[in-house]
Amino acid sequence: MRDDEKYMSRCIQLAKSGAGNVAPNPMVGAVLVYENEIISEGYHQKYGEAHAEVNCINNIDEKNNSLIEKSTMYVSLEPCAHHGKTPPCADLIIKNKIKKVIIGCQDIYKEVAGKGIEKLRNAGIEVVTGVLENECKALNKRFFTFHQKQRPYIILKWAQSVNGKIGSHNNERILISNDYSNRLVHKWRSEEAAILIGTNTALKDNPSLTTRLWKGKNAVRIVIDKNLRLPSSLKIFNTETETIIFNFIKNTFEKNLHFIKLNTKDFIKEMLHSLYENNIQSVLIEGGANTLQSFIDAGLWNEARIITSEKIILENGISAPEMKNFSFIKQEKYFNDRIDYYQCGL
C-alpha cells in the first residue's frame, strides 16, 4: 500500500469511532504526518463539537508544534469552509501554515462542495484529492445519500426462521434471533438516527426500540400509525426518547411525542421527505412484513440485513418480505444465526 493510502486508511479507521454520535454531520478522521511518521491524529467525536482537523491539531504534543507547518495533513473529507456550529476548518489549516493537505473525497454539502479545497489552494497550500475516494464515500454513505437524494439512508432489518417466516399469525411474540444477534441489533440501533416500525409490530411486540443491550444513545423512534389506533400504554409512548408518529389525523407535539400528519396517498415518499426536513439522516426499519415490503416495492431502501435462525422452523407463519432488485454484500455467522447483507440495485 502506498503511503498516502496507508495514512488515509488510518483517517477512515479514526472516523468510524464517531459512528452514531456525529449525524447529521459526516464521520471524518484526520492525521498529521511529518517525514512518514504520524505526529497527531483526531476525529469528529460529537455533533456540534470540534471537527476532525481541529482535534488533530489540538492533540499534537507541544514538543512537535514547530513541525506542524512542515507536515502534511490527511483528512477523509474536504475541510469545511463555512461557519456552522464551529469555525471553518480550512481557515484553521491556513492559520497553522500546513504546507500540504491530502483529501479522501470532496464534500457534497452545498455550503462546502469544493469551497474548502478552493480556499486552501488560494492560500498557496498544495491539495491532493481522491485518495481512497470510494472508501471515503462509502464511509459516509448515509451523509451522501441524505444530500443527494434528499431522504434518509434506509436500512431494512428482519429476523426469519430457516423456512423464511418472520412470525406467527396469532399475537404470540416469537424470539427468532439468538442473544448475540440481538446485541448486534442494538449496536445497529446506536449507529442510526432513527428506528421505524409499523402499527402491527407496535401492537404485537410492544417494543421499546432502545439500545438497552449496547452502550450508545437511543435513536429517534418512528411509528407509522395512520389512523392512530395504538393505545398510549405502549412502550413507544413512554417519552423515554424522542418518538415521531406519522398519521393521517393530527399534528401535535407532546413532550417527546411528535405527531406528524401526512396528506398524500404516496405515504412513504412524503414521510421520507418529512424526515429529511427534520434532519433525520438514516433510518433502521425493523418491521413488520407489510412495512418492510412497502419500502422494497417502492425501491426506497439502501441496505438489507437479514438474520436467519438455522434451527427455528415456523409452521404456518408470516412470510418474510420478498426481496427485489438487490445484490449480495457479505455474510456473517453468530452460532446458529446467519446474517446476510444486501444492497439495493444489481
C-alpha positions as CSV (number, residue, x, y, z in Angstrom):
1,M,0.0,0.0,0.0
2,R,1.3,3.4,-0.9
3,D,2.0,5.8,2.0
4,D,-0.9,8.1,1.0
5,E,-3.3,5.2,1.1
6,K,-1.9,4.0,4.4
7,Y,-2.5,7.3,6.1
8,M,-5.9,7.7,4.5
9,S,-6.9,4.3,5.8
10,R,-6.0,5.5,9.3
11,C,-8.3,8.5,8.7
12,I,-11.1,6.2,7.8
13,Q,-10.4,4.0,10.9
14,L,-10.5,7.0,13.1
15,A,-13.6,8.4,11.6
16,K,-15.6,5.3,12.3
17,S,-15.1,6.0,16.1
18,G,-17.7,8.8,15.6
19,A,-20.4,6.4,14.4
20,G,-23.8,7.2,15.9
21,N,-22.6,10.4,17.5
22,V,-22.0,12.9,14.7
23,A,-25.0,12.8,12.4
24,P,-26.3,14.8,10.6
25,N,-22.6,15.7,10.2
26,P,-20.3,13.2,8.3
27,M,-17.8,11.0,10.1
28,V,-14.3,12.4,9.5
29,G,-10.8,11.4,10.5
30,A,-7.5,13.4,10.2
31,V,-3.9,12.6,10.7
32,L,-0.8,14.9,10.6
33,V,2.3,13.3,9.1
34,Y,5.9,14.6,9.3
35,E,8.6,12.7,7.5
36,N,6.5,9.5,7.2
37,E,5.5,9.5,10.9
38,I,2.1,10.3,12.3
39,I,2.6,13.1,14.9
40,S,-1.0,13.7,15.7
41,E,-4.5,12.5,14.8
42,G,-8.1,13.2,15.6
43,Y,-11.7,12.6,14.5
44,H,-15.1,14.3,14.7
45,Q,-16.4,12.9,18.0
46,K,-19.8,14.5,18.5
47,Y,-22.2,16.7,16.6
48,G,-21.8,20.4,17.3
49,E,-18.3,19.9,18.7
50,A,-14.8,20.2,17.2
51,H,-14.2,18.6,13.8
52,A,-11.5,16.1,13.0
53,E,-9.0,18.7,11.8
54,V,-9.4,20.7,14.9
55,N,-8.9,17.7,17.2
56,C,-5.9,16.6,15.2
57,I,-4.2,19.9,15.6
58,N,-5.2,20.2,19.3
59,N,-3.9,16.7,20.1
60,I,-0.4,17.4,18.9
61,D,2.3,17.1,21.5
62,E,3.6,20.5,22.5
63,K,7.2,19.5,21.6
64,N,6.0,18.9,18.0
65,N,4.3,22.3,17.5
66,S,7.2,23.5,15.3
67,L,6.6,20.6,12.9
68,I,3.0,21.5,12.1
69,E,3.8,23.8,9.2
70,K,6.3,21.3,7.8
71,S,3.7,18.5,7.9
72,T,1.1,17.0,5.6
73,M,-2.5,16.7,6.8
74,Y,-4.6,13.7,5.6
75,V,-8.3,14.1,6.0
76,S,-11.0,11.7,4.8
77,L,-13.4,14.5,3.7
78,E,-12.9,18.0,2.3
79,P,-12.4,20.5,5.2
80,C,-15.3,22.8,5.7
81,A,-15.2,26.4,4.5
82,H,-18.2,27.9,6.2
83,H,-19.3,29.0,9.7
84,G,-21.7,26.4,11.1
85,K,-21.7,25.3,14.8
86,T,-17.9,25.5,14.6
87,P,-15.5,27.8,12.6
88,P,-14.2,26.7,9.1
89,C,-11.5,24.0,9.3
90,A,-9.9,25.3,6.1
91,D,-9.2,28.6,8.0
92,L,-7.5,26.6,10.8
93,I,-5.3,24.8,8.4
94,I,-4.3,28.0,6.7
95,K,-3.6,29.7,10.1
96,N,-1.3,26.8,11.1
97,K,0.5,27.1,7.7
98,I,0.2,23.4,7.0
99,K,2.0,23.0,3.6
100,K,0.1,20.1,2.1
101,V,-3.4,18.6,2.5
102,I,-4.4,15.2,1.1
103,I,-8.2,14.7,0.9
104,G,-10.1,11.4,0.5
105,C,-13.2,12.8,-1.2
106,Q,-14.9,16.1,-1.9
107,D,-17.9,17.2,0.3
108,I,-21.3,17.2,-1.2
109,Y,-22.9,19.6,1.2
110,K,-23.8,22.9,-0.6
111,E,-22.0,25.1,1.9
112,V,-18.7,23.2,1.3
113,A,-18.8,21.4,-2.1
114,G,-15.3,22.4,-3.3
115,K,-15.1,25.7,-1.5
116,G,-12.8,24.2,1.2
117,I,-10.4,22.9,-1.5
118,E,-10.5,26.3,-3.3
119,K,-9.8,28.2,-0.1
120,L,-6.8,26.0,0.7
121,R,-5.3,26.3,-2.8
122,N,-5.9,30.1,-2.9
123,A,-3.8,30.2,0.3
124,G,-0.9,28.5,-1.5
125,I,-1.4,25.1,0.1
126,E,-0.8,22.0,-2.1
127,V,-4.0,20.0,-2.2
128,V,-4.3,16.4,-3.4
129,T,-7.8,14.8,-3.7
130,G,-9.2,11.4,-4.4
131,V,-7.0,9.2,-2.3
132,L,-9.2,6.1,-1.4
133,E,-12.1,8.1,-2.7
134,N,-14.5,5.2,-3.0
135,E,-13.7,4.1,0.5
136,C,-14.1,7.6,1.9
137,K,-17.5,8.0,0.2
138,A,-18.6,4.6,1.5
139,L,-17.7,5.7,5.0
140,N,-20.3,8.4,4.7
141,K,-22.9,6.7,2.6
142,R,-25.6,8.0,4.9
143,F,-24.4,11.6,4.5
144,F,-24.1,11.4,0.7
145,T,-27.5,9.7,0.3
146,F,-29.2,12.3,2.5
147,H,-27.9,15.2,0.5
148,Q,-28.0,13.6,-3.0
149,K,-31.5,12.0,-2.7
150,Q,-32.9,14.4,-0.1
151,R,-34.1,11.5,2.0
152,P,-32.6,9.3,4.8
153,Y,-30.4,6.3,4.2
154,I,-32.7,3.3,4.6
155,I,-31.6,0.0,6.2
156,L,-34.1,-2.9,6.3
157,K,-33.7,-5.5,9.0
158,W,-35.6,-8.6,10.0
159,A,-35.2,-12.0,11.6
160,Q,-36.6,-15.1,10.0
161,S,-36.8,-18.8,10.6
162,V,-34.9,-21.2,8.4
163,N,-38.1,-21.7,6.3
164,G,-38.5,-17.9,5.7
165,K,-41.1,-16.9,8.3
166,I,-40.8,-13.8,10.5
167,G,-43.6,-14.5,13.0
168,S,-46.8,-16.2,13.8
169,H,-50.3,-15.3,12.7
170,N,-51.6,-15.0,16.2
171,N,-50.4,-12.3,18.7
172,E,-47.7,-14.5,20.2
173,R,-44.3,-12.9,20.2
174,I,-41.6,-15.2,19.0
175,L,-37.9,-14.6,19.5
176,I,-36.1,-15.8,16.4
177,S,-32.6,-14.5,16.7
178,N,-30.1,-15.5,19.4
179,D,-28.6,-13.4,22.2
180,Y,-25.5,-12.5,20.1
181,S,-27.6,-11.3,17.2
182,N,-29.9,-9.3,19.5
183,R,-26.9,-7.5,20.9
184,L,-25.7,-6.7,17.4
185,V,-29.1,-5.3,16.5
186,H,-28.8,-2.9,19.5
187,K,-25.4,-1.8,18.2
188,W,-27.0,-1.2,14.8
189,R,-29.7,0.9,16.6
190,S,-27.0,3.1,18.2
191,E,-25.4,3.8,14.8
192,E,-28.5,5.2,13.2
193,A,-30.5,8.4,13.6
194,A,-33.9,6.6,13.8
195,I,-35.7,3.3,14.0
196,L,-39.1,2.7,12.3
197,I,-41.9,0.2,12.8
198,G,-45.5,-0.1,11.7
199,T,-48.7,-0.3,13.6
200,N,-48.9,-4.1,13.7
201,T,-45.4,-4.5,15.1
202,A,-46.1,-1.9,17.8
203,L,-49.3,-3.7,18.8
204,K,-48.0,-7.2,18.7
205,D,-44.5,-6.8,20.1
206,N,-44.8,-3.7,22.2
207,P,-41.1,-2.9,21.7
208,S,-39.1,-0.3,23.5
209,L,-36.8,0.3,20.5
210,T,-33.9,1.4,22.7
211,T,-30.2,0.4,22.9
212,R,-30.6,-1.5,26.2
213,L,-28.0,-4.2,25.1
214,W,-25.4,-1.8,23.8
215,K,-23.7,1.3,25.1
216,G,-24.9,4.2,23.0
217,K,-27.6,6.8,22.5
218,N,-31.1,5.9,21.7
219,A,-32.3,6.6,18.2
220,V,-35.4,8.6,17.4
221,R,-38.4,6.1,17.3
222,I,-40.6,6.4,14.3
223,V,-44.0,4.7,14.2
224,I,-46.5,4.5,11.2
225,D,-49.9,4.7,12.8
226,K,-52.1,6.1,10.0
227,N,-55.4,6.1,11.9
228,L,-54.0,6.5,15.5
229,R,-55.1,3.0,16.6
230,L,-52.2,2.5,19.0
231,P,-53.0,2.7,22.8
232,S,-51.0,5.2,24.8
233,S,-50.0,2.4,27.2
234,L,-47.4,1.0,24.7
235,K,-43.7,1.5,25.5
236,I,-43.1,3.6,22.5
237,F,-45.3,6.3,24.1
238,N,-43.3,6.4,27.4
239,T,-41.3,9.6,26.4
240,E,-38.1,7.8,27.2
241,T,-36.7,9.0,23.9
242,E,-38.0,11.2,21.1
243,T,-40.8,9.5,19.1
244,I,-42.4,10.5,15.8
245,I,-45.8,9.1,14.9
246,F,-46.8,9.6,11.3
247,N,-50.5,9.6,10.8
248,F,-53.5,11.0,8.7
249,I,-55.2,12.8,11.6
250,K,-53.2,15.3,13.6
251,N,-50.1,17.5,14.0
252,T,-49.1,17.9,17.7
253,F,-46.1,17.9,19.9
254,E,-46.4,16.5,23.4
255,K,-43.2,16.2,25.4
256,N,-41.1,13.8,23.4
257,L,-44.0,12.7,21.2
258,H,-44.3,14.3,17.8
259,F,-47.4,13.5,15.8
260,I,-46.9,14.4,12.1
261,K,-49.9,14.4,9.8
262,L,-49.4,13.3,6.2
263,N,-51.8,14.2,3.5
264,T,-51.0,12.3,0.3
265,K,-51.5,8.8,-0.9
266,D,-47.8,8.5,-1.5
267,F,-47.3,8.0,2.2
268,I,-43.7,6.7,2.1
269,K,-42.3,9.4,-0.1
270,E,-44.0,12.1,1.9
271,M,-42.8,10.6,5.2
272,L,-39.2,10.4,4.0
273,H,-39.4,14.0,2.8
274,S,-40.6,15.0,6.3
275,L,-37.7,13.0,7.9
276,Y,-35.3,14.9,5.5
277,E,-36.7,18.2,6.6
278,N,-36.3,17.1,10.2
279,N,-32.6,16.3,9.6
280,I,-33.0,12.5,10.2
281,Q,-30.1,11.2,8.2
282,S,-30.7,7.4,8.5
283,V,-33.4,5.0,9.4
284,L,-33.3,1.4,10.5
285,I,-36.6,-0.3,9.6
286,E,-37.4,-3.2,11.9
287,G,-40.7,-4.3,10.5
288,G,-43.1,-5.9,10.2
289,A,-43.6,-7.7,6.9
290,N,-46.0,-5.2,5.3
291,T,-44.0,-2.1,6.3
292,L,-40.7,-3.7,5.0
293,Q,-42.4,-4.9,1.8
294,S,-43.7,-1.4,1.1
295,F,-40.2,0.1,1.1
296,I,-38.9,-2.8,-1.0
297,D,-41.7,-2.4,-3.6
298,A,-41.1,1.4,-3.8
299,G,-37.4,0.8,-4.3
300,L,-36.8,3.2,-1.4
301,W,-34.0,1.4,0.5
302,N,-30.3,1.1,0.6
303,E,-29.3,-1.9,2.7
304,A,-31.0,-5.0,4.0
305,R,-29.7,-7.1,6.9
306,I,-31.5,-10.4,7.2
307,I,-30.9,-12.6,10.3
308,T,-31.8,-16.3,9.7
309,S,-32.0,-18.7,12.5
310,E,-30.8,-22.0,11.2
311,K,-32.5,-24.0,13.9
312,I,-36.0,-22.5,14.2
313,I,-38.9,-23.6,11.9
314,L,-42.2,-21.8,12.0
315,E,-45.1,-23.7,10.5
316,N,-48.0,-21.5,9.0
317,G,-46.2,-18.3,10.0
318,I,-46.0,-14.9,8.4
319,S,-43.7,-15.0,5.3
320,A,-40.7,-12.8,5.2
321,P,-40.6,-9.9,2.7
322,E,-39.8,-10.7,-0.9
323,M,-36.5,-9.0,-1.9
324,K,-36.3,-7.3,-5.3
325,N,-33.6,-5.6,-7.3
326,F,-30.7,-6.4,-4.9
327,S,-27.1,-7.6,-4.8
328,F,-25.3,-9.6,-2.1
329,I,-22.7,-7.9,0.0
330,K,-21.5,-10.3,2.7
331,Q,-22.5,-13.0,5.2
332,E,-21.7,-13.4,8.9
333,K,-22.3,-16.2,11.4
334,Y,-23.2,-16.0,15.1
335,F,-23.6,-19.6,16.2
336,N,-26.9,-20.8,14.8
337,D,-27.7,-17.4,13.3
338,R,-26.7,-16.3,9.8
339,I,-26.7,-12.7,8.8
340,D,-26.9,-11.8,5.1
341,Y,-26.2,-8.3,4.0
342,Y,-27.6,-6.9,0.7
343,Q,-27.7,-3.6,-1.1
344,C,-30.4,-2.1,-3.3
345,G,-29.6,-2.4,-7.1
346,L,-27.9,-5.0,-9.2
